[in-house]
Amino acid sequence: MLNVVVVELLLGILIGPQVLGIAHMGPSLNLLSTFGLAFLFFLAGNEVEIERVRGRPSELGALGWVISLAIALAFGSVLHASGLVLTTIYVAVALTATSMGTLVPVLGDSDDLDTRFGAYVLAAASAGEIGPIIAISILFANGGHHRTAAGLLLVFAIIAMALAVMAKTYRQDRIERVMRQTMYRSGQFALRSAIFLLVAMVYLADRFGLNIILGAFAAGVVLGLVGGPHEKEQIYVKLESIGFGVFIPIFFITTGITFNLDAAVSTAGLVRLPLFLALFLVVRGLPALLIYRRDLDDADRTPFALYSATTLPLVVAITSLAVAQGEMRSATAASLVGAAMVSVLLFPPIALLRRQRSRALVAEQERAAVESPAV
């Protein structure tokens, strides 16, 4: 089954100026697209479950992302020297991204979400979202003055952490009661408060000269710390309905409208796409072979590498921002997005198949051990 994001991108390409010419970008679509982008990372931040991945999984996830960035910078330098890309860092950051939103339902359907393997995948995916978001916030802040951006990022992080501590510790029982009482009434206090938090954090990030993605993601993380499990689930369902039902599809469709189809299907584009697809797998998959030897079985490391290399939303966001800032050619962006689309279509099914075969083999070995006569 086609991933819904891929369908939305293809729909945008189809109705865009390069195919049917029905839709064209304008101020209204740009505004809605920006809000869709913010909502996408608001929900992504809300999906980060710190308690589930804390400890060893999060430590290895962070270390794995740093190794991925080093590998990506090395390959990016080669691509830049050969003239295939305009700059190194933006392509490198895009290559280190992982799509948690794609992986969570896959892990849930395969009953891996609450397993030890699932915890390591979620931790790696969290690092593959948080790392690139912080990186692009610095890269795109204050006209590229990275030292100033790093300082502002630190101040913003302190504010976000203070809000997170307040959300986790301040009158949780009262907050949960108010959320329950207003969840299904016309006042919708909990939902309105969540939207207000999103707008406030996006505004704060923008005022600091940081990218709005960071503000939206931080707002999602803070919101995820408020209330009990039942209240969190209920508010997330409502936000998910608004986000994926209205605003987020607009972002992906408008990305398809601006997609450089001619460059993607050109001879050079058809060479770049499989190259970037292979680089996604190498950059995000290689750490699985380097640092997870003591924590994952040999049979689990290949599915883990494939899941880690699955990406799309962040690549779309990074390439869109880089092209707008003149830091990436539209042809390079088209190839990166195309490779990311293939990754969500190809990598999770292969990983799931390898994981099922591994489980079947283990079950068969255990059954044989039980049935064999004791010596």
ABEGO torsion letter per residue (X at the ends): XBBAAAAAAAAAAAABAABAGABBBBAAAAAAAAAAAAAAAAAAAAABBAAAABEAAAAAAAAAAAAAAAAAAAAAAAAAAAGABABAAAAAAAAABBBAAAAAAAAAAAGAAABAAAAAAAAAAAAAAAAAAAAAAAAABGGGBAAAAAAAAAAAAAAAAAAAAAAAABGAAAAAAAAAAAAABAAGAAAAAAAAAAAAAAAAAAAAGBBAAAAAAAAAAAAAABEBAAAAAAAAAAAAAAAAAAAAAAAAAAAAAABBAAAAABAAAAAAAAAAAAAAAAAAAAAAAAAAAAABBAAAAAAAAAAAABBAAAAAAAAAAAAAAGABBAAAAAAAAAAAAAAAAAAAAAAAAAAAAAAAAAAAAAAAAAABBBX
